[in-house]
Amino acid sequence: MRKTKARLKEGKIVKEQLFMLACHRFQGERSLFGAYHLLKGKRSAQTIQDGALFNALPLFGLLPQLSYTEAEQVVNALLENGKVRETDGAHQLTEKGEIQLDAWLHDHSYVHHINNGLFQQTDVLFWNRLALLVQSLNALATGTSFIPVVGDLDVQRFVKSALPKPAERHRYRMKVYKECAAFLRKRDRLQAELFVLQLSRQRRIGETRQQLALRYRLSLMEVELRHKSNLHALMAEISENPHDYEVLLHLLPTIQSRTSTASARKTASLLSRVDSVQELAHIRGLKPATIEDHLVEIALFDRSFPIDRYVSEETQKNILRVSRELRTLKLKTIRTALNNEVTYFDIRLTLARKGFIQC
């Protein structure tokens, strides 16, 4: 009972720290409920734009099961404990909160390798392919039958097609081992053990993450996050150094930017023949303000999108100058400083291009 309560408490701490990390990324310019939508993975234009603008998309969707009631409890606890303060509807970490977050991140450095905005659509598929491939290679090497650890038929077909001819299997198996070992040497001991213990091999079935939580006396939430960290770090490593991971590279699903909303992608498909906000709104049957939201999203995720069509270079320079001088991303503050001579759309589009990240 005590162990269960301790793990629940640890899970609560992880939630609080993720909220504080999102708050830190938002630089005191968004509320903790904005952080909730980010961590929940809400696919709204505002959430996605804020996530990209403040480099917070790696946290996108890390707490998909979190309810609004739970979020309120976290927010209230952070306020009551003096870790966060509220100013004009936005939340900012206090000195106490900054110190605690720094200490937590020092002890949980795996968080820095999580990039859910980029990998959340593909990490599970990649892991399933790898886990089944390792199980299959070990079973074939020992001539033993096995029940696949992954029930997904598409994954089973993929792995079966990836297996080389019998004469080449030993070399292939050793290559998988060497590539995994090369990656794990860059991880700390706990991260490496969590990775390896989940893989099935001869006479040993891989442990579930629930079992690992019990083994290491961690909350399930922390084990899940540590697992994500391993996968995202490995997927990034493979993408950046494909020649060092010739076998694992073939397990990597195509990584596409699926963080943007489906509606924005539909608008993007029209831009080759129409660029007027009013015309786009007419074709899509949407309000001009919604089309402006879409254009901001497109500017965030597509470096080639020419925002000069909508905002002059001089206006862009003025907006960026004021943002830099005042150290703010607040739209109203920037607009006021420019004597209301620019629109909110001008500012949002300019900041979107400034905040471009590959995700």
C-alpha positions in Angstrom: 0.0 0.0 0.0 2.8 2.4 0.9 4.7 1.7 -2.3 1.5 2.3 -4.3 0.9 5.6 -2.6 4.6 6.6 -3.1 4.3 5.9 -6.9 1.1 7.9 -7.1 2.9 10.8 -5.4 5.8 10.4 -7.8 3.3 10.5 -10.7 1.8 13.7 -9.4 5.2 15.3 -9.1 6.0 14.4 -12.7 2.7 16.1 -13.8 3.6 19.2 -11.8 7.1 19.4 -13.3 5.7 19.0 -16.8 3.3 21.9 -16.2 6.2 24.0 -14.8 8.4 23.1 -17.8 5.6 24.3 -20.2 5.1 27.4 -18.1 8.9 28.1 -18.3 8.8 27.6 -22.1 5.9 30.0 -22.4 8.1 32.7 -20.7 5.2 34.0 -18.6 3.1 35.0 -21.6 0.6 32.2 -21.5 -1.6 30.6 -18.8 -1.1 27.2 -17.2 -4.4 26.2 -18.9 -2.5 26.9 -22.2 0.0 24.5 -20.8 -2.8 22.0 -20.2 -4.0 22.1 -23.8 -0.4 21.7 -25.0 0.3 18.7 -22.7 -3.1 17.2 -23.5 -2.3 17.5 -27.2 -5.2 19.7 -28.2 -5.0 20.1 -32.0 -6.2 23.7 -32.1 -4.6 26.5 -34.1 -3.8 28.4 -30.9 -2.2 25.5 -29.1 -0.1 24.5 -32.1 1.0 28.0 -32.8 1.9 28.7 -29.2 3.8 25.4 -29.0 5.9 26.2 -32.0 6.4 29.9 -31.2 7.7 29.2 -27.7 9.6 26.0 -28.7 7.3 23.9 -26.6 6.1 21.4 -29.2 8.4 18.7 -27.8 5.9 18.6 -24.9 2.8 18.3 -27.1 0.5 15.5 -26.1 2.7 14.1 -23.3 -0.4 13.8 -21.0 -3.2 12.8 -23.3 -5.3 11.2 -20.6 -5.2 14.3 -18.3 -8.6 15.6 -17.4 -9.4 19.3 -16.9 -10.3 18.6 -13.3 -6.8 17.1 -12.8 -5.2 20.1 -14.5 -7.1 22.5 -12.2 -5.7 20.6 -9.2 -2.2 20.8 -10.5 -2.6 24.6 -11.2 -4.0 25.3 -7.8 -1.2 23.3 -6.1 1.5 25.2 -8.0 -0.1 28.5 -7.0 -0.7 27.6 -3.4 2.9 26.3 -3.0 4.3 29.5 -4.4 5.9 27.9 -7.4 3.9 29.9 -9.9 2.3 33.3 -9.9 -0.4 34.8 -12.0 -0.2 38.2 -13.7 -2.8 39.5 -16.1 -4.2 36.0 -16.8 -0.8 34.5 -17.6 1.4 32.4 -15.3 5.1 32.7 -14.6 7.4 30.6 -12.5 8.5 32.2 -9.2 12.2 31.9 -8.1 11.1 29.0 -6.0 9.6 27.3 -9.0 12.6 28.0 -11.2 15.0 26.5 -8.6 12.8 23.4 -8.2 12.4 22.9 -12.0 16.1 23.2 -12.5 16.8 20.6 -9.8 14.2 18.2 -11.2 15.5 18.5 -14.8 19.1 17.9 -13.5 17.9 14.6 -12.0 15.6 13.8 -15.0 17.8 14.8 -17.9 16.0 12.2 -20.1 13.2 14.8 -20.6 15.5 16.9 -22.9 15.5 14.0 -25.4 11.7 13.9 -25.7 10.2 15.4 -28.9 6.6 14.4 -29.0 5.7 17.1 -31.5 7.9 15.4 -34.0 7.8 11.7 -33.1 4.4 11.0 -31.4 2.8 9.7 -34.6 5.6 7.2 -35.3 7.3 6.2 -32.0 5.0 3.3 -31.1 5.2 1.8 -34.6 9.0 2.1 -34.6 9.2 0.3 -31.2 6.8 -2.4 -32.2 8.9 -3.2 -35.3 12.1 -3.2 -33.4 10.7 -5.3 -30.5 9.3 -7.9 -32.9 12.4 -8.0 -35.1 14.7 -8.6 -32.0 12.3 -11.4 -30.8 12.2 -13.0 -34.3 15.9 -12.9 -34.8 16.6 -14.5 -31.5 14.0 -17.2 -32.0 15.3 -18.1 -35.5 18.9 -18.2 -34.1 17.9 -20.8 -31.5 15.3 -22.6 -33.6 12.5 -22.1 -31.1 8.9 -21.2 -31.7 7.4 -18.1 -30.2 4.2 -16.1 -29.8 4.8 -12.6 -31.4 5.0 -9.9 -28.8 3.2 -7.6 -31.2 -0.2 -8.7 -32.4 -0.5 -6.0 -35.2 -0.6 -8.0 -38.5 0.9 -5.1 -40.4 3.9 -5.0 -38.1 4.2 -8.8 -38.4 4.2 -8.6 -42.2 6.7 -5.8 -42.1 9.1 -7.7 -39.9 8.7 -10.9 -41.9 9.6 -9.0 -45.1 12.6 -7.4 -43.4 14.2 -10.7 -42.4 17.1 -11.7 -44.6 17.8 -15.1 -46.1 18.9 -17.8 -43.6 22.6 -17.5 -44.6 22.6 -13.8 -43.8 20.7 -13.8 -40.6 23.6 -14.2 -38.2 25.4 -11.1 -39.6 22.1 -9.2 -39.7 21.4 -10.1 -36.1 24.8 -9.0 -35.0 24.3 -5.7 -36.9 21.1 -5.0 -35.0 22.9 -5.8 -31.7 25.8 -3.5 -32.6 23.6 -0.6 -33.7 21.5 -0.8 -30.5 24.6 -1.2 -28.3 26.2 1.9 -30.0 23.1 3.9 -29.1 22.7 2.6 -25.6 26.3 3.5 -24.7 25.2 7.1 -25.0 22.4 6.7 -22.5 22.8 6.4 -18.7 22.5 3.0 -17.0 18.9 3.3 -16.1 17.8 4.4 -19.5 19.8 1.5 -21.1 18.3 -1.1 -18.7 14.7 0.1 -19.3 15.3 -0.3 -23.1 16.9 -3.7 -23.0 14.6 -5.3 -20.4 11.5 -4.7 -22.6 13.0 -6.8 -25.4 12.2 -10.5 -25.6 15.1 -13.0 -26.2 15.8 -16.6 -25.6 14.1 -17.9 -22.4 13.1 -14.4 -21.3 10.0 -12.5 -22.2 10.4 -8.7 -22.3 9.0 -6.9 -19.2 6.1 -4.6 -19.5 6.4 -1.0 -18.4 4.2 -1.7 -15.4 6.7 -4.4 -14.3 9.6 -2.0 -14.8 7.8 0.6 -12.7 7.6 -2.0 -9.9 11.2 -3.2 -10.4 12.7 0.3 -10.2 10.1 1.8 -7.8 9.1 4.5 -10.3 5.7 5.8 -11.2 4.3 4.3 -14.4 4.2 7.8 -15.8 7.9 8.3 -15.4 8.7 4.9 -17.0 6.5 5.8 -19.9 8.3 9.2 -20.3 11.7 7.5 -20.0 10.7 5.0 -22.7 9.6 7.9 -25.0 12.9 9.6 -24.3 14.8 6.5 -25.4 12.7 6.1 -28.6 12.9 9.8 -29.6 16.6 9.9 -28.9 17.2 6.8 -31.0 14.9 8.0 -33.8 16.7 11.4 -33.9 20.1 9.6 -33.9 19.1 7.4 -36.8 17.8 10.4 -38.8 20.9 12.4 -38.1 23.4 9.6 -38.7 21.7 7.1 -41.1 25.0 5.6 -42.2 25.7 4.4 -38.6 22.3 2.7 -38.4 21.8 0.9 -41.7 19.5 -1.8 -40.3 17.5 0.4 -37.8 17.0 3.0 -40.5 14.7 0.6 -42.3 12.5 0.3 -39.2 12.0 4.0 -39.0 8.5 5.1 -40.2 8.3 8.1 -42.5 8.2 11.1 -40.2 5.8 13.7 -41.3 4.6 16.9 -39.7 1.2 15.9 -38.4 1.1 18.4 -35.6 -0.7 21.1 -37.7 -4.4 20.9 -38.0 -6.1 19.0 -40.9 -8.0 22.1 -41.8 -4.8 24.2 -42.2 -3.4 21.5 -44.5 -6.4 21.8 -46.7 -5.9 25.5 -47.0 -2.2 24.9 -47.8 -3.2 22.7 -50.7 -4.9 25.7 -52.4 -2.0 28.2 -52.1 -0.5 27.2 -55.5 -3.4 28.9 -57.2 -5.0 31.2 -54.7 -3.4 33.4 -52.1 -6.0 36.1 -51.2 -7.4 35.6 -47.7 -10.9 36.6 -48.9 -10.7 34.2 -51.8 -9.5 31.3 -49.7 -12.2 32.0 -47.2 -14.8 31.9 -50.0 -13.5 28.6 -51.4 -13.2 26.9 -48.0 -16.5 28.3 -46.8 -14.7 29.7 -43.7 -14.3 33.1 -42.0 -11.3 35.2 -43.1 -10.0 35.0 -39.4 -9.9 31.2 -39.7 -7.9 31.4 -42.9 -5.5 33.8 -41.2 -5.1 31.1 -38.4 -4.2 28.6 -41.2 -1.7 30.9 -42.8 0.1 31.4 -39.5 0.2 27.6 -39.0 1.6 27.1 -42.5 4.3 29.8 -41.8 5.3 27.8 -38.7 5.8 24.5 -40.5 6.8 25.4 -44.0 10.0 27.4 -44.4 9.3 28.0 -48.1 5.9 29.7 -47.5 6.4 33.3 -48.7 4.9 35.5 -45.9 5.9 38.6 -48.0 2.7 38.1 -49.8 0.8 39.2 -46.7 3.3 41.3 -44.7 5.8 43.7 -46.2 9.5 43.2 -45.3 9.6 46.6 -43.6 6.6 45.7 -41.4 8.3 42.4 -40.5 11.5 44.2 -39.5 9.6 46.7 -37.4 7.7 43.9 -35.6 10.8 41.9 -34.9 12.7 45.0 -33.7 10.0 45.8 -31.2 9.6 42.2 -30.1 13.4 42.1 -29.5 13.6 45.4 -27.8 10.7 44.8 -25.4 11.6 41.1 -25.0 8.0 40.1 -25.6 5.8 38.0 -27.9 2.6 39.6 -26.7 0.6 40.8 -29.7 -1.1 43.7 -28.0 2.1 45.1 -26.5 3.8 44.9 -29.9 0.9 46.5 -31.7 0.7 49.3 -29.2 4.4 50.0 -29.5 3.9 50.3 -33.3 1.1 52.8 -32.8 -1.5 50.3 -33.9 -0.2 50.7 -37.5 0.0 46.9 -37.9 -2.6 44.2 -37.6 -2.6 41.3 -35.2 -2.4 39.1 -38.3 0.8 40.9 -39.4 2.4 40.3 -36.0 1.3 36.6 -35.7 2.5 35.8 -39.2 5.9 37.5 -38.6 6.4 35.9 -35.3 5.4 32.5 -36.8 8.2 32.8 -39.3 10.6 33.9 -36.6 9.6 30.9 -34.5 9.9 28.4 -37.3 11.1 25.0 -36.0 11.4 21.7 -37.8 8.7 19.5 -36.4 
